[in-house]
Each structure stands twice: as structure tokens, then as C-alpha cells.
Amino acid sequence: MNNLECLTDGGTCVALVPMQSALATSGNVLEFKKKLMAYHTLEAVLSMPDELFFNSKVGVVSCIMVFTAHKAHPKHKETFFGYFKNDGFVKRKIQGRFDAYNQWILSKKNGFLHF
């Protein structure tokens, strides 16, 4: 909410948040989501790989949320939902998550990414 308030009208905010916050259907988080949508538009939600932060002390499943600032979310607006759980990276005990099969490099070279 603080990031969105700092933006000019129509500005874009991209936030990495815990998936459980995005999916909340009750309690304080739901009330916060309602307040957020009353002032800002949710453009997209992108799921991220479950072990994105494998080598850190953060063990949370995350998603990326994209908002347009200072424009209330229209009642019948379609929001893009992207499923990006498989980014081609593999997990190794010592190396963590990495592109063992060069899928990321090949996708970038070809001008598109396969998820």
C-alpha cells in the first residue's frame, strides 16, 4: 500500500508477496485486500516456483502482483493470472537452484521463455 501511494496516478507497482496473502479469504488480510482494491487496480498475479528462495532463510511460496496506482479495481475487470511454477531451474544441495540444462539461456536466445 505504501509503494502504491508513492506513485503518480496510473503508475505501476510490481510486488513480490507471500502466496498465502494473495489467497487469503478471511481476517485482517482480506480486509486489507478489499481496501487495496478500492483504490488500486490488480492487473496480474504471477505464481513463482515453490522453492524460489531455496538457499535463504525464507521458506515461503511467493507470487508477483502487478497493480495500477490510484485507479479503483473495476467490478468486472479481468485480471491476468500466470502460472510460472516451472522455470526450468533444478535444485542441488550445494549449488541451490540453477539452470542445469541451459533452458533459461536457450529461451532468452530464442526471444521467448517457456514456463
Number of C-alpha atoms within 10 A of each C-alpha: 13 6 11 21 14 11 14 11 13 14 14 19 19 15 14 14 14 16 19 13 14 16 11 14 12 8 8 10 15 15 12 14 16 13 13 19 18 14 16 24 21 22 18 17 21 18 20 20 18 16 18 19 15 16 14 9 7 10 13 15 16 21 24 17 20 19 22 22 25 20 16 15 21 12 7 6 10 11 13 13 12 14 13 15 15 13 16 18 17 14 15 11 8 7 9 15 17 14 13 12 11 12 15 19 12 13 13 12 10 9 8 10 14 12 12
